[in-house]
Amino acid sequence: MFLHAFYSIRSERLLMERLEYDLLFRWFVGIGIDDAVWDHSMFSKNRDRLLEGDLAAKLCFMGHG
């Protein structure tokens, strides 16, 4: 979600395409050079699950109280 916001990537599909070739993105999310990139639909499901819980709020406000 941070990469979406910081780099104005419009969709999960475009983010997964960018992860195929961008070493900075791979490093940021912990994917090795030779590792396979996630399927965009699985990424979307996990994002939805993250947002339903309170983990997203904790990440956004970490250190602010």
MDTraj code that builds the backbone (N, CA, C; nanometers):
import mdtraj as md
import numpy as np

residues = "MET PHE LEU HIS ALA PHE TYR SER ILE ARG SER GLU ARG LEU LEU MET GLU ARG LEU GLU TYR ASP LEU LEU PHE ARG TRP PHE VAL GLY ILE GLY ILE ASP ASP ALA VAL TRP ASP HIS SER MET PHE SER LYS ASN ARG ASP ARG LEU LEU GLU GLY ASP LEU ALA ALA LYS LEU CYS PHE MET GLY HIS GLY".split()
xyz = np.array([
    [0.0825, -0.1190, 0.0000],
    [0.0000, 0.0000, 0.0000],
    [0.0870, 0.1256, 0.0000],
    [0.2031, 0.1184, 0.0638],
    [0.2920, 0.2343, 0.0636],
    [0.3436, 0.2631, -0.0767],
    [0.3775, 0.1579, -0.1510],
    [0.4259, 0.1786, -0.2872],
    [0.3177, 0.2375, -0.3759],
    [0.1931, 0.1970, -0.3553],
    [0.0807, 0.2564, -0.4291],
    [0.0780, 0.4071, -0.4067],
    [0.0860, 0.4475, -0.2826],
    [0.0742, 0.5890, -0.2483],
    [0.1971, 0.6693, -0.2919],
    [0.3148, 0.6191, -0.2635],
    [0.4372, 0.6947, -0.2918],
    [0.4663, 0.7074, -0.4411],
    [0.4296, 0.6058, -0.5183],
    [0.4633, 0.6066, -0.6605],
    [0.3409, 0.6193, -0.7504],
    [0.2245, 0.6481, -0.6944],
    [0.1008, 0.6704, -0.7709],
    [0.0716, 0.5571, -0.8684],
    [0.0799, 0.4347, -0.8181],
    [0.0491, 0.3183, -0.9007],
    [-0.1006, 0.2932, -0.8896],
    [-0.1681, 0.2847, -1.0040],
    [-0.3139, 0.2848, -1.0081],
    [-0.3805, 0.1540, -0.9697],
    [-0.3120, 0.0413, -0.9805],
    [-0.3792, -0.0856, -0.9540],
    [-0.2804, -0.1905, -0.9041],
    [-0.3353, -0.2971, -0.8482],
    [-0.2508, -0.4074, -0.8025],
    [-0.1826, -0.4750, -0.9211],
    [-0.2525, -0.4826, -1.0325],
    [-0.1946, -0.5441, -1.1525],
    [-0.0701, -0.4667, -1.1974],
    [-0.0793, -0.3348, -1.1980],
    [0.0358, -0.2531, -1.2376],
    [0.1488, -0.2629, -1.1348],
    [0.1135, -0.2740, -1.0083],
    [0.2156, -0.2903, -0.9050],
    [0.2908, -0.4217, -0.9242],
    [0.2190, -0.5299, -0.9536],
    [0.2840, -0.6595, -0.9752],
    [0.3717, -0.6559, -1.0996],
    [0.3285, -0.5843, -1.2039],
    [0.4129, -0.5688, -1.3231],
    [0.5411, -0.4937, -1.2886],
    [0.5279, -0.3911, -1.2067],
    [0.6450, -0.3126, -1.1670],
    [0.7403, -0.3958, -1.0816],
    [0.6856, -0.4840, -0.9984],
    [0.7693, -0.5707, -0.9163],
    [0.8501, -0.6693, -1.0005],
    [0.8053, -0.6961, -1.1223],
    [0.8784, -0.7880, -1.2100],
    [1.0176, -0.7345, -1.2434],
    [1.0323, -0.6022, -1.2563],
    [1.1599, -0.5472, -1.3042],
    [1.2244, -0.4431, -1.2128],
    [1.1548, -0.3928, -1.1132],
    [1.2093, -0.2857, -1.0304],
    [1.2746, -0.3432, -0.9042],
    [1.4070, -0.3370, -0.8981],
    [1.4806, -0.3950, -0.7851],
    [1.4534, -0.3222, -0.6543],
    [1.4296, -0.1935, -0.6584],
    [1.3969, -0.1191, -0.5367],
    [1.2653, -0.1686, -0.4772],
    [1.1658, -0.1878, -0.5613],
    [1.0371, -0.2394, -0.5138],
    [1.0538, -0.3786, -0.4551],
    [1.1311, -0.4638, -0.5239],
    [1.1540, -0.5996, -0.4746],
    [1.2212, -0.5970, -0.3384],
    [1.3209, -0.5118, -0.3233],
    [1.3905, -0.4998, -0.1946],
    [1.2933, -0.4533, -0.0865],
    [1.2101, -0.3546, -0.1171],
    [1.1183, -0.2981, -0.0198],
    [1.0209, -0.4021, 0.0345],
    [0.9710, -0.4903, -0.0505],
    [0.8738, -0.5905, -0.0063],
    [0.9382, -0.7239, 0.0295],
    [1.0700, -0.7353, 0.0146],
    [1.1401, -0.8561, 0.0567],
    [1.1391, -0.9694, -0.0439],
    [1.1292, -0.9367, -0.1719],
    [1.1326, -1.0386, -0.2772],
    [1.2733, -1.0409, -0.3352],
    [1.3313, -1.1602, -0.3459],
    [1.4626, -1.1750, -0.4062],
    [1.4592, -1.1543, -0.5566],
    [1.5753, -1.1391, -0.6155],
    [1.5855, -1.1142, -0.7596],
    [1.5241, -1.2276, -0.8410],
    [1.5452, -1.3510, -0.7973],
    [1.4963, -1.4664, -0.8726],
    [1.3617, -1.5189, -0.8240],
    [1.3048, -1.4569, -0.7220],
    [1.1772, -1.5027, -0.6675],
    [1.0613, -1.4600, -0.7573],
    [0.9572, -1.5412, -0.7552],
    [0.8370, -1.5096, -0.8332],
    [0.7584, -1.3975, -0.7650],
    [0.6951, -1.3149, -0.8449],
    [0.6104, -1.2064, -0.7948],
    [0.4720, -1.2645, -0.7673],
    [0.4039, -1.2094, -0.6678],
    [0.2704, -1.2569, -0.6310],
    [0.1709, -1.2302, -0.7422],
    [0.0631, -1.3057, -0.7419],
    [-0.0483, -1.2829, -0.8331],
    [-0.1264, -1.1613, -0.7838],
    [-0.1681, -1.0753, -0.8735],
    [-0.2367, -0.9519, -0.8343],
    [-0.3665, -0.9782, -0.7585],
    [-0.4370, -1.0868, -0.7910],
    [-0.5635, -1.1144, -0.7225],
    [-0.5392, -1.1550, -0.5768],
    [-0.4329, -1.2291, -0.5512],
    [-0.3991, -1.2668, -0.4141],
    [-0.3583, -1.1425, -0.3345],
    [-0.2855, -1.0535, -0.3981],
    [-0.2458, -0.9297, -0.3330],
    [-0.3693, -0.8483, -0.2939],
    [-0.4684, -0.8420, -0.3826],
    [-0.5910, -0.7666, -0.3542],
    [-0.6665, -0.8258, -0.2359],
    [-0.6757, -0.9583, -0.2311],
    [-0.7457, -1.0238, -0.1200],
    [-0.6754, -0.9949, 0.0127],
    [-0.5426, -1.0004, 0.0135],
    [-0.4690, -0.9735, 0.1367],
    [-0.4804, -0.8268, 0.1777],
    [-0.4828, -0.7371, 0.0806],
    [-0.5010, -0.5952, 0.1118],
    [-0.6362, -0.5719, 0.1777],
    [-0.7404, -0.6330, 0.1223],
    [-0.8744, -0.6177, 0.1792],
    [-0.8789, -0.6704, 0.3224],
    [-0.8151, -0.7848, 0.3462],
    [-0.8123, -0.8432, 0.4797],
    [-0.7352, -0.7539, 0.5769],
    [-0.6256, -0.6942, 0.5309],
    [-0.5477, -0.6030, 0.6135],
    [-0.6303, -0.4811, 0.6524],
    [-0.7036, -0.4253, 0.5570],
    [-0.7820, -0.3052, 0.5838],
    [-0.9016, -0.3325, 0.6742],
    [-0.9550, -0.4544, 0.6704],
    [-1.0678, -0.4895, 0.7570],
    [-1.0250, -0.4940, 0.9032],
    [-0.9043, -0.5379, 0.9269],
    [-0.8533, -0.5447, 1.0642],
    [-0.7977, -0.4100, 1.1065],
    [-0.7433, -0.4041, 1.2243],
    [-0.6902, -0.2770, 1.2727],
    [-0.5403, -0.2643, 1.2494],
    [-0.4799, -0.3600, 1.1783],
    [-0.3371, -0.3543, 1.1526],
    [-0.3001, -0.2332, 1.0684],
    [-0.3812, -0.2002, 0.9694],
    [-0.3524, -0.0847, 0.8835],
    [-0.3487, 0.0432, 0.9659],
    [-0.4411, 0.0593, 1.0573],
    [-0.4429, 0.1793, 1.1422],
    [-0.3187, 0.1829, 1.2305],
    [-0.2796, 0.0688, 1.2820],
    [-0.1605, 0.0641, 1.3666],
    [-0.0355, 0.1006, 1.2889],
    [-0.0265, 0.0547, 1.1634],
    [0.0893, 0.0875, 1.0813],
    [0.0946, 0.2362, 1.0464],
    [-0.0211, 0.2931, 1.0183],
    [-0.0259, 0.4346, 0.9784],
    [0.0048, 0.5279, 1.0950],
    [-0.0314, 0.4875, 1.2152],
    [-0.0139, 0.5757, 1.3306],
    [0.0938, 0.5278, 1.4268],
    [0.1801, 0.4384, 1.3806],
    [0.2863, 0.3864, 1.4642],
    [0.3774, 0.5020, 1.5076],
    [0.3994, 0.5102, 1.6339],
    [0.4874, 0.6127, 1.6861],
    [0.4199, 0.7461, 1.7141],
    [0.2913, 0.7559, 1.6904],
    [0.2208, 0.8822, 1.7143],
    [0.1332, 0.8770, 1.8392],
    [0.1636, 0.7902, 1.9295],
    [0.0827, 0.7908, 2.0507],
    [0.0756, 0.6615, 2.1090],
])
top = md.Topology()
chain = top.add_chain()
for i, resn in enumerate(residues, 1):
    res = top.add_residue(resn, chain, resSeq=i)
    for name in ("N", "CA", "C"):
        top.add_atom(name, md.element.get_by_symbol(name[0]), res)
traj = md.Trajectory(xyz[None], top)
